[in-house]
Amino acid sequence: MPDTLFVIRRNGAIVNFLAGNETATMPEPRGDQTRIADYLPNDIANQWFELIHLVIQDGKPQQCEFTLGDQAEKYHYELQMVPLPE
């Protein structure tokens, strides 16, 4: 699977993480990073929360782009967020 997959509850809890096979895959959340607010920088976590609420409201997929890393090494990502069936 080339893409990283997260299963996230509406409250931001990370339920599951499957790493993609690309070299720039996102790192696996550590044991203390059980919520997106703990795992991601604040601005990106807030963006993900906004998308979660939009997906819940209208049931339609949402997407955004973001960058992680430091000055020496930056990785660019595209997020596709979709609702899971109940």
BAVEXLO-569731 format. One record per residue: residue in one letter; x, y, z of N, C-alpha, C in turn. Coordinates in pm, whole numbers, plus 50000, padded with zeros to 5 digits. Example, Ala and Ser with C-alpha at 12.3 -4.5 7.8 and 13.67 -1.06 7.14 Angstrom:
# BAVEXLO-569731
a513194943150780512304955050780513204967050780 s512854977550708513674989450714512905000350787 
# end
This chain:
# BAVEXLO-569731
m500864988250000500005000050000500905012350000 p500805020949900501695032549892501365043749990 d500115044650033499695055650120499595051250265 t499825060950353499625058650495498135060050525 l497635051550612496215051750645496045053650795 f495185063150832494805065250971493315062450983 v492905056551092491495056151130491405064951253 i490575075451243490495085551348489045087351388 r488785087351518487425089851569487115104751558 r485855108051570485445122051559486065130851667 n486495125151780487135132951886488645134351866 g489155129151753490575130451722491435118851770 a490815108751831491575097151877492045088851758 i493315085351756493865076851651493585062351689 v492745055751610492335042151639493275032051571 n493715035351450494575026251376495495034251285 f496655028551258497655034751172498285023651089 l498275025150958498945015850868499935023850784 a501215021050800502255028550729502255024850581 g502445034950498502585032650355503985027550325 n504215023550203505525018250167506415028550097 e506025040950098506845051650041507905055850142 t509035061250093510105065450183509705077550267 a508805085750217508385097850290507105095450368 t506855083050408505645080150483505685087250618 m504535090050670504465096550801504915086750908 p505575091651012506025082651119504845077051198 e505025065151250503985059051332503825066751462 p502585069351504502395076151633503005067951746 r503675074951839504245068351957503115065252056 g503435057752159502445053752258501725065152326 d502405076652340501785088252405501055097252306 q501045093452179500395101352074499115094352029 t498135093952118496895086752089495845095552024 r496105108552013495165117951951495925126351849 i495215131151748495915139051646496525151751706 a495925157051812496475168951878497825166051943 d498075153451979499355149552037500375145851930 y499895141451816500735136051709501215146751611 l500395156551583500685166651481500925180351542 p501645189051470501745203051515500335209151523 n500165218851611498835224651638498105229451513 d498795236451424498105241851306497585230751216 i498345220151201497905209051116496825200951187 a496965198551316495935191451392494605198951383 n494635212251396493405220151385492785218951247 q493625218651144493125216851007492445203250992 w493045192751050492435179451045491095179351118 f491015186051233489755186651308488675193651225 e489025204251157488055211051070487525201650964 l488425193750904488005184350801487145173250859 i487475168550978486645158351044485225163451059 h485085175851104483735181551123483005183050990 l483715186950884483075188250753482615174550701 v483445164450718483075150950674481845146050750 i481805148650880480655144550961479405152050919 q479535165150892478375173350857477745169150725 d478575167850621477985165350489478265151450432 g479085143450500479345129950455480175128850329 k480755139850285481545139950162483035140050193 p483845133850108485295134050127485845148350128 q486895150350203487575163250212489065160950189 q489765171350148491205169850127491935182750162 c493215181150192494095192550217495525188250194 e496415197850187497845195250175498535201550295 f499625195150340500365200450453501815195850443 t502675202350521504095199450521504555196450662 l505355186050676505965182450805507475181850789 g508185184350897509635183350896510265195650955 d511575196350939512315207850989512965215050871 q513825224750900514425232450791515305223850701 a515915213550756516805205150677516055195350588 e514895190850636514165180550563512665182850579 k511995185450468510555187750469509875177650379 y508725172850425507925163550346506545169650324 h506065168650201504775174050163503785162450150 y502605164450205501595153950208500265159250156 e499475150150106498085153150069497195143950151 l496245149750219495315142250303493985140750232 q493485128650226492135125750177491375120250297 m490335127050339489555122650456488165118550408 v487785106450443486475101150404485775095150526 p484455095350527483735089150639483755073950626 l483825067150739483675052650740482195049350761 p481725039050696480325035250720480135030650863 e478985033450916478675029651056478535014651067 
# end
